[in-house]
Amino acid sequence: MNNMDNFGEINLAYEENNDDRKTKGAEDPTINDLPPITPNINYGPKEGRRMLKNVLLISFSFTFLFTAFQSMASLQSSLNTGGLGTYSLSVIYGSMIVSSMFLPTFLIRKLTAKWTLVLSVFTYSTYIAAQFKPSYGTLIPFAVVVGLGAAPLWSAKCMILSHIGHQYSQLTGRKDAEVVIVRFFGIFFLFFQSSSIWGNLISSAVLAQDARKCTNDVDKICGVNYCPDTKFCNAAENVTDTIRDSTRYTLAGIYLACSLTAAVILAIFLDPLTRYGEKERSGSSSKLAGNQLFIATFKHMKKPIQMLMIPLTVWSGMEQGFFGAEYTAGYVNCAWGIEKIGYVLICYGVVDAIGSVCCAPIVRYTGRIVILTFGAIVNITTIIVMFTWKPSADAPIMFFVVAGLWGLADSIWQTQINALYGVLFPQDEEPSFSNYRLWESLGFILAYIFSNVLCVNVKLYILLGVILAGMAGYFAVEFLENRRKKRKDAP
């Protein structure tokens, strides 16, 4: 669910985007003369520590929230069978698309950024609470609620960290506020990425009591042969594929407590952004109202560069959706057991986090073409392995190797596609990132819908086709960008 983790994130592109703005400034002087996000405010001597405290509070609260939500979401294809779990995830991303067009600006203006965060956290809690009695009448409506709350949650979080970063730079006399903002987001992701570790440790410990003892022709039904209607156990063995109600209640109860803790932290301890001039801000995030953003998003979609970026952006959502639904169910759960999913996902999350941290310095030496091509090679190689590999509990190391490779590639997609949008469209941040969220969410939706109607072998062919189309579009973008720069540099 890394799309949810990066939803609305444009700050990974700040450093490259800043260089691009300097270049653009020669053509348009107003770009370098933008007013500060708020007027200078006089703060007390300990205000800097208080700002850092607020950054840490947001980081801790998101760690609690996504310890619960990410882990519960990654279990949906195994926990709620018959398509219910994956359909609910597709509904989340469908409603998120609608939400991102209209709700963030409206809620932040009406409730302020702090209380938008608190309300949005509660929307996630409703979906987790629905896991006590999962059905189409409970999971689907609350999936809509989560999707509606996701866009305001991430928008408000981005706004608070960015705004405090600007104020902290003014307080400390730093000229480059973007460096401070990048550091604040680095602190945030340091805590946030650890949520996959804690959440999956919890799920593995709780689900261990329901470890499945039966096996049923693993070579024939698992891995590339896995289909939505696969049954792991024979009826004659008197063993079911589902977990016990007591185990479900324990898991949902722990995760619900985590999500509610996140809301309490924000409501009680987080300072309102009005303390730092929220009402006086005039930054770009408040330029477009919901209906204006909706129109601007579809106008932006017509640009040739944006059209070429669509396949790669859809791929970003599909590869995450495939791993969270198909790999966990068709490979790990089918061949090794549901209680092992958490441990495999920890490996995926750790490699993804390390890769995300390492991408930025590597790109400075290799350039983005090299690292994006490397990500594609890793994914294509892993897909070929999935075609030929017969997963078995007797060779558990392969579950972790495949997960690690997929996590490595995902770290490249999440950091570099975000950054690429910031570099390609520095003057159209809101509509361009709205397109990013739209097309990546569509990738998630397709992956989860396919999960309920297609076998893994067909899905792997689809993934292979999408990544090849995505890279073809990306190389075309780089060609057009290089030609544009040569024309601009020509005397």
N, C-alpha and C positions, 0 to 999 in steps of 0.2 A: 504493500500500500504506500509505496513511496511517493505516488502522485499526490496523495493527501499530505505527506510530509513536506512536499515542495510547492504546494498549492499557493500561488500568489507570490512566490519568491522571485524577486528580480535582483536581489542584492548580491548574488553570486556573480553578477555581470558588472558590478559597480566599477571595478578597477579598469576593465577594458572599455566600458562605457564612458568612463571619465576621459580616457585618452581620445575617444571618438568625439566627445564634446569639444575638446580643445581644438581638434582639427576643424570641426564644424564652425567653431567660433570665428575662424578667419573669414568665413562666408557670411555668418550671421552674428554680429557683435552682441545681440541681445542674449544669446545663449550663455555667454560668460558674465553677463550682468544681471543674472537672476537674483531677486531679492531673497534674503534669508527666510527660512520657513516660518519664523515668528520674529517679532521684534526682540531685541536684547532684553533679558530679564535679569534683575538683580537677585542673586541667590546668596544664602548663608554659607559659612565656611565648611559645613559638613554636607552640603547638598550633593557634591560629587559622589560621596559614599551612598547617599540615598538613591541616586540614579542607578548606581551599580546594583544596589539591593533590588530595585524594581526589575532590572534585567534578569537577575538570578531568580526572582519570584516567578516570572513568566516562564523561565526555563524549567524550574521545578514543576510548575503546574502542568505544563505540556508533557513532561516526562511521566507524571502520574496518569494523565488522560490517555496518552497513546501507549503506555504500558498495557492499559486495558483494551483500548479500541483496536490497535493494530493486531494484537494477539488474537482477539476474538474474531476479527475479520479474516485473518489468515486460516482460521479453523472452519470457516463457513462451509466449504465444499466437503469437509469430512464430518463436521458436527451436525449440520442440518442437511440431510441427503434429500434426494428426489428433486433437486433443482432449487429448493427453497432458499438455501444459503446464498448461492451465487446469483439468483434472481434479485435478492435483496441488495446485494452489492451493486448490481447493475442499476438498480433504482436509485441508489445513493448518488452515483455519478451522473445519472440523468437529471435528477433534481438539482445537483450541484451546478450543472451548466446554466439552468434557469436562474438559480440563486445568484451566481456570479454576475449576471447582467443587471440585476435590479436591487438586491438587498444590501450589500455591504455599505454603500454610501448612505442609503436611507437610514439603516439602523445606527450607524456610527454618528450621524447627525442628530438622530432622535434620542439615543440612549447614552451617547459618548462611547469612546473606545473601550474603557474599562468594563462597563456593564454590557456592552456587546459581547465581549469575551466571556463574561460570566454566563449570559444567556445561551451563547453558542455551546459552551461546555455542557450545559444541561441537555441540549439536544442530543449530544452523543450518549449521555447517560440513559436516555429513553430507549435507545436501540439496544444498549447492553442489558437494560432491565427486561426487554422483550425476550431475551434469551432464556428466561425462566420458563416461559410457555411459548415456544416458537411455533408460529403458524402463519399462513398467508394473511390472516386478519390482524396479526400483531407485528411481525417483522416488516412487512411491506410498508404500512403507514409510517412506522417509525424510521424506516430507511429514508422515506421522503423527508422526514423531519431532520435527520442528520444531514442530508444533502443540502437542505435549505440553510442549515446552521454552519456548514463547512466554509463557505465563501466568506461570510462575515467574520468567522473565527480567525482565519488566516490573514484576511485583510486588516483586521484590527491589530493583530499581533505585529504584522509588518509595519503598520503605521506607528505603533507605540515604540518599537525598537528604533525605527528610523528617526522619529521625532526626538526621542531622548538622546540619540546619538548626536543629532544636530545641537541640542542644548548643551550636552556634555562638552562638545568641541568648543562651543562659545565660552563655557565656564572655565575650561582649562587653557584657553588661548590657542588651540590648534587651528591651523588654517584649512586643513583638508578634513572636512567632516566625514567624507566617504570612507576614509581609513578607519575612523572610530566606528562607523556603522558596520563595516565589514567585521571588525573585531567583536562587536556586540552579537552579530549573527553567528560568529564562530563560537562564542560562549554558549549561545542558545543551542546550536547543533551538537556541541560537545555533550550536553545533557540529553538533548532530544534523542539522539541516535542510540543512547544507552537503553531507551525504553524497550527496544526489541529484545534486549538481553533479559531484562527483568520479567517482561511479560511472558516470554517463551519458557523461562525457567519455571514460572508459576504453572503454565499450562502443562508442561511435561510432568511436573511433580503431581499435579492433581489427576491428570489422565492416566498416570501409571497404574492406578488401582483398577482401571478398566482395560488393561492390556489384553488384546485379542489373542487367544490361544490357538485358533484354527488357521489352517492354510488350505488353499484350494487351487492347485495348478497355477502357481504364481507366474511361471514363465508364459502361460497362455493368456492370463487376464490382466497382468500389471504392465507398467511401463508404456511402450508404444502401442500395446494392444488394449489399453484401458479405455472403456466406454462408460458413458453416464449411467447405464443400467447395470454395471458390474456388481455382483454380490461376492463378498469376500469369503463367506462361510456357507457350507451346505446346510439345508434345513435339517437334515438327519443328524447333524452334529449338535443340534439344540443350542446354537450360539448365534447371537444377533450381531449385526454390524454397528448398532447404536450404543451409546454410552448409557449408563444408569442415570435415573433422575437425580439421585443424591449427588453424583459427580457433577452433573450439569449445574445443579443449584450451588454447589461449592465454588465452581469456576466462575459462574455469573455473579455470585455474591462478592467474591474477592475483587473482580474487575469493576463492579458497580461501586464498591467502596473506594477504589482508586480514582474513578472518574469524579465522584462526589467530593473527594479530598481536593482535587484540582480546582473545583468551583469554589470551595471554601477558602483556599489559599488566595485566590484572586479577589474574592469578595471582601475579605477581612484585611488582608495585608498589602495589596497592591495600591499604590497611590493613584488617584485619578489623574488623567493626562491634562486636565484643566490646570493642574499645578504648574505645568510647563507650557501654558499658553495654547491649549488645544483649540479654543474658540477663535483664536486670532490667526491660526495657521493659514497659509496661502499656497501650500505646495501642490504639486501636480496630482496627488492622489485625490484631491477634492475638486478637480476641474470638471469632471463629467458626471452628470446625474445618471441614474439607471437607464432611462430611456435613451439618453444621448450615447451612453456607452454601447447599448444594444445596436444602434444605428451605425456608430463608428466601427464596431467590431465587424459588421458585414461589409462595410465599405472597404475596410482594410483587407478583408479576405480576397478582394479582387486584384490586389497587387501581385505581380508575377512572382516576386521573391517569396511572398507569403504562401502562394499556391504551391510553389516548389517545396516548401517546408512542411506541408501538410502530411505527406506519407511518413516522414521521419518522426513527426510529432505523434501521429497515430500509433506508430511502432512503440514509442515510449510508453504509452498506456497499455498496449497489448502485451508487451513482454512482461510487465509487472503483473498484469492480470493472469497471464498464463502461469507464471511461477506460483502465484498465490493460490490459484485454484487447481491447476492440473498437476503440477509437480508435487505439491503436498498430498493430493488425493491419489493420483494415478501411480506415483512412484513410491513416496515415503509411506503413506498410510496403507496402501494396498500390499506392498511387499515387506514392510518392516513394522508397521503399527502406528496408530494415531498418537500414542504417547511419545513417539520419537520425533514428531514433526517439530516440536519446540526446539530441540537440540540442533536440528538441521537449520532451522531459521535463525538461530543464534549465529551459526557460522556465516550464513548469508549476510546478516546484518552487520557483523564485525568487519567482514571484507568490504562491504558496501561503504561503511563509515570510513575505513582507512583509505579506500580508493577515493572517496570524496575529498578528503583532506589533501591527498597527494596530487590530485588532478591539476590544481591551480599552478603550483611551481613547475610541474612537468610541462604544461602547455607553454610556459614562457620559453622553454628551450626547444620544444619540438614543433610548436604550432598546433592549431586545433585540427587541421586536416589529418595529421599523423595519428593523434590520439582518438579521433572519431573513427578512423579506419581500423585502428587497433580494436576498438570496442566492437565493431561489426565483425571482425575476424573471430574474436572470442565468442560472440553469440552464435555465429554460423557454425563454428567448430563444436560448440556445446550442443546445438541442435542435431548435428550429425551423430554425436555421441549418444544422444537420447534415442535416435533411430535404431542404433545397433546394440545398446546396452540392455542387458536383462537384469533388472534390479533384484537383489537378493539380500536377505538378512545375514547371510554368511559372509558377505563382503560389504560391511557398512561404510567403509571409507569412501566408496564411490558416491554415496549420497551427499557427503560433505564436499567432495571435490567438485561435483556438478553445481551444487549450491554456491560454492565460493566463486567459481567462474562466472555464474550468472550475476552474482552480487558485484563482482569486479566490473563487468560490462555495464550493469545498471548505474553504478557510480559515475561512469563516463557519460551516459545519456542524461542523467538528471542534472549534473553540473554544467555540461557543455551545451546542451540544447537551451537551457535557461540563459546561459551567458550569450549564446549565439543570437537569441531573440533581442537581448539588450544591445548588442553591437549592431545588428542589422537595422533596427528600428529605434534609434535613440530619440527621435522626435515624436514617436507614437507609442509610448510605453504602455498606456492603458489599453488601447485596442489591440496591440500586438500580443500582450500577455493574456488578454481575454481570449484571443484566438488560440494561444498556447493551451490555456486551460480547457477550451472547448474541444479541441482536436485530441488532446491527450485523454480527456474524459471519454470521448467517443471510443478511443482505443480500449479503455477499460470495459466499457459497455459491451463492445463486440466480443471481447475475450470471455466475459461472464455469460453472455448469451450462447456463444459457441460451446461453452462448458457443458451445457445441458442438452445439446443436440448432436454433437460431433465426437468422434473418437479421437484419441491423442494423435494418432498418425496423421489424420487429416489436418488437425490444428497445427502440427509441426510444419506441414507443407505450406499452410497459410502464413505462418510466421516467417518462413523462409522467403516467400514472395514479397511480404510487406517490407522486410528489412532490405531486400535488394532494391525495391522501388524507392524506399526512403533514402538509401545511400546514393542512388542515381539522382534523385532530386537535390540532395545536399551537394553533390559534386557540381551540379548545374548552378547552384547558388554561388559556390566559390568561384566558378568560372565567370559569372556575371559580375560579381563583386570585384574581382581582379581587373576585369576590363573597365569597370567604372572608375577604379582608382587610377588606372593608367591614363584614361581620358582626362581625369581631373589634374593629374601631375604633368600632363603634356603642356609644353609652352604655347 
